[in-house]
Amino acid sequence: MSFFKARVLLWPLLLLIVLVVAGTGTAFASGGLNALALGSLFSSSSNERDSQVVQAVTRVQEVALLSLHIEGVDRNESNGEIFGVAVPASEKTTLLQYKFDAKLGIDGSKVRIEPTGPESFRVTVPQFIGIGFDDPVFESPLESNNLLGWVAAPAVQTRMINNILSDENKQKLITQNAAALKEQAKDFYSGIIKSVDPKITIDFEFAG
């Protein structure tokens, strides 16, 4: 009989344990959900953005008439100085070998084609321009020093390159090839106009 009573008294204890376990599970689940909710509420994100604004658009109608392959050697000479006085035997010579293709032509938007008669036109061609340089190659510079050449400042390679590709040198190429540029301009625009009517007479006028 005492054993039966002991078993009967175990039921309240078991019931209490079940309620505690269930409560703990509920609390854990509730806490987990709250953690997920808080996590989504306070989550952080990063975003990288590159913004570019086009300030101006310029239509370019450059017409390349000649492409010149240029090869050469640029020479730079310098002397060492002390208190503004040249030091004897301090000459330094720097040689820079280069090659590139120079494109010469005109701004096509400035070309004027005007009728001068029933079957004749005048083409006014603007000044020739240097359009640019293609495939420039510059070799490593070579230096030659005299006995005290170390006194002289070394040549700046970037400055030598800028001089080679300068607007002044572009103009020299234009002057040297003016006749070929005029002939090419005549062929180019004559071909366009005569493709419409081969009988058309064309006069050309070039800017000075």
N, CA, C and O of each residue as an XYZ file, in Angstrom:
832
protein
N       0.838     -1.199      0.000
C       0.000      0.000      0.000
C       0.876      1.254      0.000
O       0.567      2.216     -0.704
N       1.946      1.260      0.766
C       2.859      2.415      0.805
C       3.516      2.650     -0.552
O       3.734      3.796     -0.945
N       3.826      1.597     -1.252
C       4.431      1.723     -2.581
C       3.489      2.393     -3.557
O       3.915      3.222     -4.362
N       2.174      2.035     -3.494
C       1.156      2.610     -4.358
C       1.030      4.099     -4.099
O       0.899      4.899     -5.025
N       1.073      4.464     -2.797
C       0.992      5.871     -2.462
C       2.209      6.627     -3.017
O       2.086      7.760     -3.482
N       3.354      6.000     -2.962
C       4.554      6.652     -3.489
C       4.419      6.901     -4.974
O       4.821      7.946     -5.486
N       3.827      5.890     -5.679
C       3.649      6.070     -7.122
C       2.627      7.156     -7.409
O       2.778      7.940     -8.345
N       1.565      7.190     -6.575
C       0.553      8.217     -6.778
C       1.137      9.598     -6.555
O       0.788     10.530     -7.280
N       2.006      9.758     -5.584
C       2.608     11.060     -5.290
C       3.601     11.499     -6.360
O       3.962     12.675     -6.411
N       4.059     10.565     -7.234
C       4.983     10.922     -8.297
C       4.299     11.687     -9.435
O       4.972     12.410    -10.170
N       2.992     11.548     -9.595
C       2.309     12.193    -10.727
C       2.391     13.711    -10.661
O       2.668     14.350    -11.676
N       2.158     14.305     -9.495
C       2.295     15.777     -9.457
C       3.716     16.228     -9.818
O       3.904     17.263    -10.457
N       4.708     15.441     -9.402
C       6.090     15.804     -9.705
C       6.374     15.725    -11.201
O       7.025     16.603    -11.769
N       5.867     14.640    -11.842
C       6.048     14.493    -13.280
C       5.334     15.610    -14.041
O       5.855     16.142    -15.021
N       4.135     15.954    -13.572
C       3.378     17.018    -14.218
C       4.116     18.354    -14.125
O       4.126     19.147    -15.067
N       4.726     18.578    -12.978
C       5.494     19.809    -12.790
C       6.693     19.866    -13.721
O       7.008     20.919    -14.275
N       7.368     18.718    -13.895
C       8.532     18.670    -14.781
C       8.122     18.957    -16.218
O       8.799     19.694    -16.936
N       6.981     18.353    -16.636
C       6.496     18.574    -18.005
C       6.178     20.033    -18.235
O       6.504     20.571    -19.294
N       5.557     20.682    -17.285
C       5.207     22.093    -17.417
C       6.452     22.972    -17.485
O       6.487     23.949    -18.233
N       7.467     22.627    -16.707
C       8.714     23.404    -16.723
C       9.414     23.289    -18.072
O       9.879     24.286    -18.625
N       9.489     22.056    -18.601
C      10.140     21.830    -19.889
C       9.402     22.567    -20.996
O      10.009     23.202    -21.859
N       8.067     22.466    -20.948
C       7.267     23.147    -21.975
C       7.446     24.654    -21.890
O       7.536     25.336    -22.911
N       7.495     25.156    -20.695
C       7.683     26.597    -20.530
C       9.036     27.057    -21.021
O       9.176     28.117    -21.630
N      10.041     26.221    -20.737
C      11.391     26.567    -21.202
C      11.461     26.582    -22.725
O      12.065     27.474    -23.321
N      10.824     25.564    -23.360
C      10.816     25.519    -24.828
C      10.099     26.706    -25.429
O      10.533     27.282    -26.427
N       8.978     27.066    -24.793
C       8.226     28.232    -25.296
C       9.043     29.494    -25.171
O       9.086     30.315    -26.087
N       9.687     29.644    -24.038
C      10.514     30.828    -23.826
C      11.665     30.884    -24.818
O      11.994     31.952    -25.332
N      12.282     29.724    -25.091
C      13.395     29.682    -26.042
C      12.943     30.059    -27.447
O      13.584     30.835    -28.155
N      11.761     29.448    -27.830
C      11.223     29.755    -29.155
C      10.873     31.221    -29.265
O      11.154     31.870    -30.272
N      10.258     31.730    -28.220
C       9.891     33.148    -28.231
C      11.127     34.036    -28.293
O      11.163     35.025    -29.024
N      12.148     33.661    -27.506
C      13.392     34.430    -27.518
C      14.086     34.363    -28.865
O      14.653     35.355    -29.324
N      14.044     33.176    -29.515
C      14.653     33.033    -30.826
C      13.970     33.900    -31.853
O      14.609     34.548    -32.682
N      12.612     33.894    -31.773
C      11.885     34.735    -32.714
C      12.173     36.204    -32.474
O      12.319     36.984    -33.415
N      12.254     36.574    -31.199
C      12.566     37.964    -30.889
C      13.955     38.335    -31.390
O      14.176     39.449    -31.867
N      14.901     37.384    -31.279
C      16.260     37.646    -31.758
C      16.282     37.847    -33.265
O      16.977     38.715    -33.791
N      15.480     36.995    -33.956
C      15.416     37.156    -35.402
C      14.776     38.483    -35.775
O      15.213     39.163    -36.703
N      13.739     38.835    -35.040
C      13.074     40.103    -35.321
C      14.004     41.267    -35.070
O      14.045     42.208    -35.862
N      14.755     41.221    -33.977
C      15.692     42.295    -33.682
C      16.812     42.340    -34.723
O      17.276     43.403    -35.136
N      17.230     41.112    -35.133
C      18.296     41.066    -36.129
C      17.876     41.720    -37.431
O      18.649     42.458    -38.041
N      16.633     41.445    -37.861
C      16.162     42.057    -39.098
C      15.925     43.540    -38.928
O      16.037     44.308    -39.883
N      15.597     43.947    -37.707
C      15.333     45.356    -37.456
C      16.616     46.178    -37.478
O      16.623     47.307    -37.970
N      17.695     45.621    -36.950
C      18.954     46.360    -36.838
C      20.012     45.877    -37.828
O      21.195     46.162    -37.639
N      19.618     45.154    -38.876
C      20.598     44.666    -39.843
C      21.211     45.829    -40.606
O      20.562     46.857    -40.804
N      22.477     45.671    -41.043
C      23.196     46.718    -41.777
C      23.498     46.243    -43.184
O      23.607     45.044    -43.438
N      23.631     47.187    -44.090
C      23.973     46.870    -45.472
C      24.905     47.941    -46.006
O      24.901     49.075    -45.525
N      25.711     47.578    -47.009
C      26.636     48.522    -47.624
C      26.379     48.566    -49.117
O      26.009     47.562    -49.725
N      26.579     49.739    -49.704
C      26.345     49.922    -51.123
C      27.382     50.895    -51.676
O      27.567     51.983    -51.131
N      28.052     50.510    -52.746
C      29.068     51.358    -53.368
C      28.543     51.860    -54.697
O      28.057     51.071    -55.508
N      28.631     53.153    -54.932
C      28.064     53.742    -56.133
C      29.074     54.702    -56.758
O      29.712     55.502    -56.075
N      29.194     54.594    -58.070
C      30.087     55.473    -58.823
C      29.215     56.357    -59.704
O      28.547     55.870    -60.616
N      29.224     57.647    -59.433
C      28.372     58.574    -60.164
C      29.218     59.392    -61.133
O      30.244     59.956    -60.751
N      28.782     59.453    -62.385
C      29.451     60.242    -63.401
C      28.421     61.109    -64.103
O      27.306     60.671    -64.388
N      28.806     62.328    -64.372
C      27.919     63.274    -65.029
C      28.611     63.789    -66.285
O      29.739     64.277    -66.221
N      27.946     63.683    -67.410
C      28.483     64.222    -68.667
C      28.180     65.711    -68.706
O      27.018     66.115    -68.740
N      29.223     66.519    -68.701
C      29.058     67.969    -68.647
C      28.779     68.564    -70.034
O      28.035     69.537    -70.152
N      29.367     67.988    -71.072
C      29.177     68.549    -72.405
C      29.439     67.472    -73.447
O      30.254     66.575    -73.236
N      28.752     67.569    -74.551
C      28.935     66.649    -75.666
C      29.279     67.471    -76.896
O      28.524     68.362    -77.287
N      30.423     67.170    -77.509
C      30.870     67.903    -78.687
C      30.988     66.928    -79.860
O      31.683     65.916    -79.770
N      30.313     67.238    -80.938
C      30.382     66.395    -82.122
C      31.662     66.727    -82.892
O      31.927     67.882    -83.226
N      32.432     65.700    -83.159
C      33.699     65.872    -83.858
C      33.605     65.171    -85.205
O      33.248     63.995    -85.278
N      33.930     65.903    -86.275
C      33.880     65.344    -87.616
C      35.253     65.472    -88.265
O      35.396     66.083    -89.324
N      36.249     64.897    -87.626
C      37.607     64.983    -88.145
C      37.778     64.010    -89.308
O      37.364     62.852    -89.243
N      38.392     64.506    -90.358
C      38.646     63.696    -91.553
C      40.149     63.520    -91.683
O      40.872     64.491    -91.909
N      40.622     62.294    -91.543
C      42.049     62.006    -91.687
C      42.381     61.863    -93.165
O      41.807     61.023    -93.858
N      43.304     62.681    -93.643
C      43.697     62.661    -95.049
C      45.026     61.940    -95.265
O      45.219     61.285    -96.289
N      45.936     62.058    -94.311
C      47.244     61.418    -94.422
C      47.606     60.739    -93.109
O      47.267     61.221    -92.028
N      48.300     59.617    -93.224
C      48.882     58.947    -92.064
C      50.371     58.769    -92.343
O      50.755     58.060    -93.274
N      51.199     59.410    -91.538
C      52.644     59.402    -91.742
C      53.314     58.514    -90.695
O      53.067     58.663    -89.498
N      54.145     57.611    -91.141
C      54.931     56.802    -90.204
C      56.242     57.538    -89.932
O      57.045     57.749    -90.841
N      56.448     57.921    -88.691
C      57.594     58.734    -88.300
C      58.516     57.929    -87.400
O      58.068     57.288    -86.449
N      59.800     57.965    -87.703
C      60.824     57.393    -86.824
C      61.943     58.418    -86.673
O      62.314     59.087    -87.638
N      62.471     58.537    -85.473
C      63.527     59.508    -85.273
C      64.233     59.333    -83.944
O      63.926     58.428    -83.169
N      65.184     60.219    -83.698
C      65.948     60.230    -82.454
C      65.966     61.659    -81.934
O      66.416     62.569    -82.631
N      65.488     61.859    -80.733
C      65.512     63.182    -80.123
C      66.783     63.307    -79.285
O      67.179     62.369    -78.593
N      67.410     64.474    -79.356
C      68.700     64.690    -78.689
C      68.552     65.806    -77.661
O      68.036     66.882    -77.965
N      69.004     65.540    -76.457
C      68.980     66.543    -75.393
C      70.390     66.692    -74.822
O      71.018     65.708    -74.433
N      70.875     67.925    -74.777
C      72.210     68.194    -74.244
C      72.099     69.134    -73.049
O      71.317     70.085    -73.063
N      72.883     68.861    -72.026
C      72.876     69.694    -70.822
C      74.293     69.810    -70.279
O      75.154     68.973    -70.549
N      74.514     70.878    -69.502
C      75.816     71.136    -68.867
C      75.614     71.337    -67.375
O      74.585     71.838    -66.921
N      76.621     70.932    -66.639
C      76.597     71.207    -65.218
C      77.013     72.633    -64.936
O      77.862     73.186    -65.635
N      76.426     73.229    -63.923
C      76.752     74.606    -63.557
C      76.999     74.701    -62.056
O      76.381     73.996    -61.258
N      77.910     75.581    -61.700
C      78.170     75.900    -60.290
C      78.089     77.407    -60.138
O      78.873     78.143    -60.737
N      77.138     77.862    -59.336
C      76.891     79.300    -59.158
C      76.623     79.986    -60.493
O      77.050     81.119    -60.718
N      75.900     79.278    -61.389
C      75.539     79.859    -62.677
C      76.619     79.805    -63.721
O      76.419     80.307    -64.827
N      77.759     79.216    -63.417
C      78.874     79.135    -64.355
C      78.995     77.699    -64.845
O      79.024     76.762    -64.048
N      79.066     77.532    -66.179
C      79.166     76.194    -66.747
C      80.463     75.517    -66.337
O      81.530     76.129    -66.349
N      80.355     74.251    -65.977
C      81.527     73.479    -65.578
C      82.130     72.827    -66.823
O      81.416     72.120    -67.535
N      83.382     73.032    -67.104
C      84.006     72.397    -68.276
C      83.935     70.868    -68.173
O      83.997     70.287    -67.090
N      83.805     70.257    -69.334
C      83.779     68.789    -69.440
C      82.625     68.174    -68.663
O      82.723     67.039    -68.196
N      81.522     68.924    -68.521
C      80.362     68.390    -67.801
C      79.167     68.156    -68.726
O      78.032     68.041    -68.265
N      79.429     68.085    -70.031
C      78.332     67.898    -70.977
C      77.722     66.508    -70.837
O      78.424     65.514    -70.649
N      76.402     66.468    -70.933
C      75.667     65.201    -70.907
C      74.720     65.196    -72.093
O      73.979     66.156    -72.308
N      74.742     64.118    -72.863
C      73.887     63.983    -74.039
C      72.938     62.806    -73.824
O      73.365     61.708    -73.467
N      71.649     63.047    -74.047
C      70.630     62.011    -73.917
C      69.949     61.814    -75.261
O      69.490     62.776    -75.876
N      69.883     60.577    -75.715
C      69.248     60.228    -76.986
C      68.006     59.386    -76.714
O      68.052     58.415    -75.960
N      66.888     59.776    -77.343
C      65.621     59.055    -77.176
C      65.093     58.667    -78.556
O      64.701     59.520    -79.351
N      65.092     57.359    -78.819
C      64.609     56.863    -80.100
C      63.097     56.652    -80.029
O      62.581     56.173    -79.020
N      62.385     57.013    -81.107
C      60.918     56.942    -81.080
C      60.376     56.611    -82.465
O      61.071     56.735    -83.473
N      59.116     56.187    -82.485
C      58.388     55.989    -83.741
C      56.889     56.054    -83.450
O      56.438     55.678    -82.368
N      56.129     56.536    -84.429
C      54.679     56.632    -84.282
C      54.068     56.929    -85.653
O      54.782     57.223    -86.611
N      52.764     56.848    -85.730
C      52.015     57.222    -86.931
C      51.278     58.520    -86.638
O      50.483     58.587    -85.700
N      51.538     59.546    -87.432
C      50.892     60.847    -87.265
C      49.762     60.977    -88.273
O      49.955     60.763    -89.469
N      48.574     61.332    -87.777
C      47.415     61.515    -88.650
C      47.153     63.004    -88.844
O      47.014     63.757    -87.880
N      47.088     63.412    -90.104
C      46.827     64.804    -90.465
C      45.538     64.869    -91.273
O      45.230     63.958    -92.040
N      44.793     65.947    -91.095
C      43.538     66.056    -91.829
C      42.878     67.397    -91.619
O      43.551     68.421    -91.499
N      41.548     67.390    -91.576
C      40.771     68.611    -91.433
C      39.578     68.360    -90.520
O      39.225     67.215    -90.236
N      38.966     69.448    -90.068
C      37.703     69.378    -89.346
C      36.588     69.403    -90.392
O      36.299     70.452    -90.968
N      35.967     68.260    -90.637
C      34.978     68.147    -91.701
C      33.767     69.037    -91.519
O      33.096     69.381    -92.492
N      33.476     69.418    -90.273
C      32.310     70.266    -90.030
C      32.507     71.681    -90.562
O      31.539     72.426    -90.712
N      33.757     72.059    -90.850
C      34.052     73.411    -91.329
C      34.211     73.479    -92.855
O      34.464     74.550    -93.406
N      34.065     72.355    -93.520
C      34.138     72.338    -94.981
C      32.830     72.905    -95.548
O      31.742     72.543    -95.100
N      32.949     73.799    -96.538
C      31.777     74.406    -97.167
C      31.722     73.998    -98.641
O      32.707     74.141    -99.365
N      30.581     73.494    -99.078
C      30.347     73.115   -100.467
C      29.192     73.969   -100.981
O      28.054     73.832   -100.531
N      29.498     74.842   -101.917
C      28.505     75.805   -102.404
C      28.399     75.731   -103.924
O      29.417     75.612   -104.606
N      27.198     75.797   -104.456
C      27.043     75.792   -105.920
C      27.478     77.126   -106.519
O      27.179     78.188   -105.973
N      28.175     77.063   -107.632
C      28.599     78.275   -108.350
C      27.980     78.342   -109.739
O      28.235     79.289   -110.483
N      27.183     77.366   -110.091
C      26.530     77.325   -111.397
C      25.647     76.100   -111.488
O      25.506     75.361   -110.513
N      25.040     75.872   -112.667
C      24.149     74.713   -112.820
C      24.845     73.378   -112.546
O      24.241     72.461   -111.990
N      26.115     73.273   -112.937
C      26.846     72.014   -112.745
C      28.247     72.276   -112.212
O      29.211     71.634   -112.630
N      28.351     73.211   -111.298
C      29.668     73.534   -110.736
C      29.523     73.858   -109.249
O      28.516     74.407   -108.803
N      30.563     73.498   -108.505
C      30.571     73.733   -107.050
C      31.942     74.253   -106.625
O      32.955     73.998   -107.275
N      31.942     74.974   -105.535
C      33.193     75.397   -104.901
C      33.268     74.730   -103.535
O      32.325     74.784   -102.746
N      34.419     74.094   -103.270
C      34.660     73.454   -101.974
C      35.692     74.285   -101.227
O      36.826     74.445   -101.678
N      35.286     74.804   -100.090
C      36.199     75.595    -99.257
C      36.712     74.698    -98.131
O      35.932     74.206    -97.315
N      38.017     74.493    -98.095
C      38.645     73.585    -97.132
C      39.311     74.410    -96.032
O      40.077     75.324    -96.335
N      39.035     74.105    -94.764
C      39.660     74.860    -93.668
C      41.128     74.492    -93.492
O      41.668     73.679    -94.242
N      41.758     75.089    -92.509
C      43.167     74.797    -92.249
C      43.349     73.333    -91.858
O      42.500     72.730    -91.200
N      44.461     72.794    -92.276
C      44.771     71.405    -91.921
C      45.165     71.337    -90.443
O      45.721     72.285    -89.888
N      44.868     70.208    -89.828
C      45.135     70.028    -88.403
C      45.822     68.685    -88.171
O      45.737     67.771    -88.991
N      46.489     68.595    -87.054
C      47.036     67.320    -86.617
C      45.992     66.603    -85.780
O      45.637     67.071    -84.699
N      45.499     65.480    -86.263
C      44.421     64.760    -85.571
C      44.951     63.979    -84.377
O      44.299     63.919    -83.335
N      46.112     63.389    -84.521
C      46.649     62.643    -83.384
C      47.786     61.725    -83.792
O      48.212     61.699    -84.946
N      48.270     60.963    -82.797
C      49.370     60.026    -82.998
C      48.905     58.625    -82.628
O      48.305     58.420    -81.572
N      49.181     57.674    -83.490
C      48.824     56.284    -83.241
C      50.085     55.457    -82.978
O      51.142     55.696    -83.563
N      49.942     54.486    -82.086
C      50.995     53.502    -81.786
C      52.352     54.138    -81.488
O      53.351     53.751    -82.094
N      52.412     55.107    -80.564
C      53.727     55.685    -80.232
C      54.581     54.700    -79.442
O      54.092     54.032    -78.531
N      55.849     54.614    -79.797
C      56.808     53.745    -79.104
C      58.046     54.573    -78.803
O      58.619     55.193    -79.698
N      58.457     54.580    -77.538
C      59.651     55.311    -77.115
C      60.603     54.331    -76.434
O      60.252     53.678    -75.451
N      61.805     54.246    -76.974
C      62.800     53.343    -76.398
C      63.394     53.964    -75.133
O      63.227     55.155    -74.871
N      64.083     53.141    -74.367
C      64.759     53.654    -73.176
C      65.856     54.628    -73.594
O      66.621     54.332    -74.512
N      65.946     55.779    -72.942
C      66.938     56.782    -73.346
C      68.366     56.302    -73.111
O      68.641     55.537    -72.187
N      69.262     56.770    -73.968
C      70.693     56.463    -73.856
C      71.426     57.736    -73.456
O      71.181     58.802    -74.022
N      72.324     57.628    -72.484
C      73.063     58.790    -71.997
C      74.551     58.641    -72.286
O      75.128     57.559    -72.179
N      75.149     59.771    -72.656
C      76.595     59.817    -72.889
C      77.157     60.976    -72.065
O      76.760     62.126    -72.256
N      78.071     60.675    -71.158
C      78.617     61.691    -70.264
C      80.084     61.979    -70.570
O      80.852     61.084    -70.923
N      80.446     63.241    -70.425
C      81.864     63.588    -70.421
C      82.443     63.287    -69.038
O      81.776     62.687    -68.196
N      83.659     63.698    -68.816
C      84.357     63.363    -67.570
C      83.555     63.790    -66.341
O      83.454     63.037    -65.372
N      82.987     64.991    -66.378
C      82.219     65.512    -65.248
C      80.725     65.574    -65.580
O      80.007     66.434    -65.072
N      80.268     64.666    -66.426
C      78.871     64.672    -66.839
C      77.898     64.425    -65.707
O      76.722     64.775    -65.799
N      78.396     63.816    -64.630
C      77.504     63.536    -63.496
C      77.035     64.828    -62.826
O      76.066     64.817    -62.067
N      77.714     65.930    -63.101
C      77.304     67.213    -62.517
C      76.022     67.722    -63.166
O      75.213     68.378    -62.508
N      75.828     67.427    -64.453
C      74.668     67.922    -65.194
C      73.413     67.185    -64.751
O      73.455     66.002    -64.413
N      72.303     67.900    -64.759
C      71.024     67.294    -64.376
C      70.583     66.315    -65.458
O      70.769     66.589    -66.643
N      70.004     65.181    -65.076
C      69.545     64.220    -66.084
C      68.365     64.770    -66.879
O      67.589     65.580    -66.372
N      68.236     64.326    -68.119
C      67.120     64.759    -68.960
C      65.823     64.147    -68.441
O      65.808     63.009    -67.970
N      64.753     64.899    -68.529
C      63.434     64.414    -68.105
C      62.766     63.773    -69.326
O      62.447     64.458    -70.297
N      62.560     62.463    -69.266
C      62.048     61.744    -70.430
C      60.650     62.218    -70.815
O      60.353     62.364    -72.000
N      59.796     62.458    -69.834
C      58.433     62.899    -70.141
C      58.437     64.235    -70.883
O      57.604     64.468    -71.758
N      59.378     65.108    -70.529
C      59.467     66.399    -71.209
C      59.910     66.213    -72.662
O      59.416     66.895    -73.560
N      60.831     65.297    -72.880
C      61.270     65.022    -74.245
C      60.121     64.455    -75.075
O      59.951     64.827    -76.236
N      59.341     63.566    -74.490
C      58.206     62.973    -75.210
C      57.166     64.040    -75.531
O      56.629     64.069    -76.639
N      56.881     64.912    -74.577
C      55.904     65.981    -74.817
C      56.362     66.913    -75.939
O      55.539     67.407    -76.710
N      57.662     67.151    -76.032
C      58.173     67.995    -77.106
C      58.021     67.305    -78.465
O      57.708     67.950    -79.466
N      58.246     65.998    -78.487
C      58.116     65.255    -79.738
C      56.670     65.273    -80.235
O      56.424     65.399    -81.435
N      55.717     65.147    -79.311
C      54.294     65.087    -79.665
C      53.605     66.444    -79.533
O      52.380     66.506    -79.432
N      54.357     67.498    -79.533
C      53.802     68.835    -79.311
C      53.033     69.337    -80.529
O      53.180     68.815    -81.634
N      52.203     70.371    -80.303
C      51.468     71.006    -81.396
C      52.430     71.656    -82.398
O      52.135     71.736    -83.590
N      53.565     72.112    -81.905
C      54.557     72.721    -82.793
C      55.056     71.714    -83.816
O      55.198     72.034    -84.996
N      55.325     70.484    -83.356
C      55.787     69.457    -84.288
C      54.672     69.025    -85.238
O      54.936     68.688    -86.392
N      53.425     69.033    -84.756
C      52.299     68.740    -85.648
C      52.254     69.752    -86.787
O      52.055     69.396    -87.949
N      52.442     71.012    -86.430
C      52.407     72.059    -87.458
C      53.544     71.900    -88.449
O      53.360     72.163    -89.637
N      54.712     71.477    -87.993
C      55.837     71.234    -88.905
C      55.484     70.132    -89.911
O      55.789     70.244    -91.099
N      54.843     69.074    -89.423
C      54.443     67.984    -90.316
C      53.409     68.462    -91.330
O      53.436     68.051    -92.489
N      52.508     69.320    -90.900
C      51.489     69.861    -91.812
C      52.158     70.704    -92.900
O      51.826     70.579    -94.079
N      53.099     71.561    -92.500
C      53.793     72.417    -93.463
C      54.585     71.586    -94.463
O      54.585     71.876    -95.660
N      55.255     70.559    -93.971
C      56.071     69.722    -94.847
C      55.228     68.915    -95.831
O      55.707     68.550    -96.905
N      53.980     68.638    -95.471
C      53.127     67.790    -96.303
C      51.901     68.535    -96.827
O      50.873     67.922    -97.115
N      52.012     69.851    -96.951
C      50.870     70.667    -97.384
C      50.383     70.273    -98.777
O      49.178     70.170    -99.009
N      51.309     70.055    -99.699
C      50.914     69.712   -101.071
C      50.157     68.383   -101.109
O      49.136     68.266   -101.787
N      50.658     67.392   -100.386
C      49.993     66.083   -100.366
C      48.620     66.177    -99.696
O      47.682     65.494   -100.110
N      48.498     67.009    -98.676
C      47.210     67.184    -98.001
C      46.181     67.814    -98.932
O      45.020     67.407    -98.941
N      46.600     68.800    -99.714
C      45.675     69.446   -100.649
C      45.206     68.458   -101.718
O      44.019     68.406   -102.043
N      46.131     67.682   -102.257
C      45.756     66.709   -103.274
C      44.801     65.658   -102.713
O      43.845     65.254   -103.375
N      45.073     65.225   -101.490
C      44.211     64.213   -100.884
C      42.822     64.784   -100.599
O      41.820     64.088   -100.761
N      42.761     66.051   -100.173
C      41.464     66.692    -99.927
C      40.669     66.795   -101.230
O      39.461     66.558   -101.241
N      41.345     67.150   -102.330
C      40.667     67.230   -103.627
C      40.114     65.870   -104.040
O      38.970     65.769   -104.483
N      40.924     64.831   -103.895
C      40.476     63.489   -104.270
C      39.297     63.044   -103.406
O      38.352     62.427   -103.898
N      39.363     63.360   -102.127
C      38.335     62.898   -101.200
C      36.976     63.521   -101.533
O      35.985     62.807   -101.686
N      36.933     64.847   -101.645
C      35.644     65.513   -101.878
C      35.196     65.418   -103.328
O      33.996     65.424   -103.600
N      36.136     65.329   -104.266
C      35.748     65.109   -105.663
C      35.069     63.760   -105.825
O      34.093     63.632   -106.564
N      35.586     62.757   -105.133
C      34.973     61.436   -105.208
C      33.548     61.434   -104.681
O      32.678     60.762   -105.235
N      33.305     62.194   -103.599
C      31.958     62.252   -103.025
C      31.001     62.960   -103.973
O      29.902     62.472   -104.238
N      31.423     64.117   -104.483
C      30.531     64.924   -105.321
C      30.304     64.273   -106.684
O      29.169     64.228   -107.160
N      31.353     63.774   -107.312
C      31.214     63.184   -108.650
C      30.503     61.840   -108.631
O      30.067     61.350   -109.672
N      30.385     61.234   -107.432
C      29.591     60.003   -107.358
C      28.113     60.292   -107.606
O      27.353     59.396   -107.972
N      27.706     61.560   -107.403
C      26.329     61.974   -107.685
C      26.169     62.303   -109.164
O      25.210     61.876   -109.807
N      27.137     63.082   -109.702
C      27.097     63.466   -111.115
C      28.528     63.655   -111.607
O      29.176     64.631   -111.229
N      29.037     62.746   -112.441
C      30.432     62.850   -112.908
C      30.719     64.099   -113.728
O      31.883     64.451   -113.915
N      29.681     64.784   -114.224
C      29.880     65.950   -115.085
C      30.093     67.240   -114.286
O      30.378     68.285   -114.869
N      29.958     67.176   -112.977
C      30.057     68.380   -112.149
C      31.497     68.887   -112.143
O      32.444     68.107   -112.048
N      31.643     70.210   -112.247
C      32.943     70.861   -112.160
C      33.153     71.367   -110.735
O      32.261     71.961   -110.131
N      34.363     71.115   -110.210
C      34.628     71.459   -108.803
C      35.856     72.344   -108.714
O      36.908     72.029   -109.270
N      35.708     73.460   -108.005
C      36.832     74.322   -107.676
C      37.106     74.221   -106.182
O      36.188     74.107   -105.370
N      38.399     74.264   -105.836
C      38.775     74.152   -104.425
C      39.423     75.445   -103.959
O      40.188     76.085   -104.679
N      39.088     75.802   -102.733
C      39.705     76.963   -102.096
C      40.203     76.534   -100.725
O      39.441     76.004    -99.916
N      41.474     76.763   -100.471
C      42.088     76.318    -99.213
C      42.382     77.521    -98.326
O      42.782     78.587    -98.796
N      42.173     77.318    -97.047
C      42.466     78.383    -96.083
C      43.968     78.625    -96.062
O      44.766     77.697    -96.202
N      44.345     79.916    -95.882
C      45.762     80.253    -95.883
C      46.476     79.788    -94.637
O      47.680     80.003    -94.499
